[in-house]
């Protein structure tokens, strides 16, 4: 792919910094990507917002998770109370947390710090039916886009996208299988920590769902409507909008990467605008990242979701941006650059 003018300018600027070429490794790549996204040689990462969309999945009633369906609502309450991992990490990295209910099977209106945008009380069972109606699909997509646009209007420079939903690793695995052609055996992992027997069953369920819906269409928007969750569709909508607005868009783990596969299939031009925060411990995540030619920032063995990996990557992105914006060039510092070969 031909380099943009901003990418070329950022590469030239980075190569003129007071260091051997490539000595800062992936930080250099990230800095150039940030400059290209924001169209400036002084990219800015903060203020940053971590946006977590929550929804339930009909497929969870088939016992594909180690946790009962009720945990989605319970974890949303935990987010509201400030007791989840993502609350602690956002506090530690100085990121704002926004939690949005787009389809939790519970009334969460008592929680004033949760945004209430419920499309429906969970999706249908994807092994038997299309996850959602076309109207629900468009509503979910619009919700995600609206919240990304609101983040932009509020002055955020970075939008990190995460999720909460029991059963959503099954939905995400089905999407990844449908879009990459990989079998469920290669993509489906333990998710919340299921045993071997449940893992075998979960793979069977995913294969059944993928086969059922690919018979009808392989269009990425149909696949997302048929196999996704309201939170996954909302993340896709947010990605499409935030990329359009040149926000730094940070993808979390397995589920968010499934959303990224859909977003890139719908609009291939946004792929280079997405930053993939980490490679999770989930079996199929590495294959999904490879399909997107993604370069994850971290590899910490995470498999929690909630936007935790995306949040953890924000300080590293900030460091990369600061290097490009503030590090002196050879000329500015009066330092001799690499000697020319005679």
CORZI-V35440 format. One record per helix or strand. SS is the DSSP state (alpha for helix, beta for strand). FROM is the first residue (numbers start at 1). TO is the last residue. Records with the same first field share a line. If there is no record, write none. Layout:
SS=FROM-TO + FROM-TO
This chain:
alpha=5-15 + 26-38 + 58-62 + 71-81 + 85-93 + 134-153 + 168-180 + 184-187 + 196-214 + 220-227 + 230-244 + 254-266 + 268-273 + 285-291 + 308-326 + 330-333
beta=17-17 + 48-55 + 96-103 + 114-116 + 158-164 + 248-251 + 274-276 + 278-278 + 298-298 + 329-329
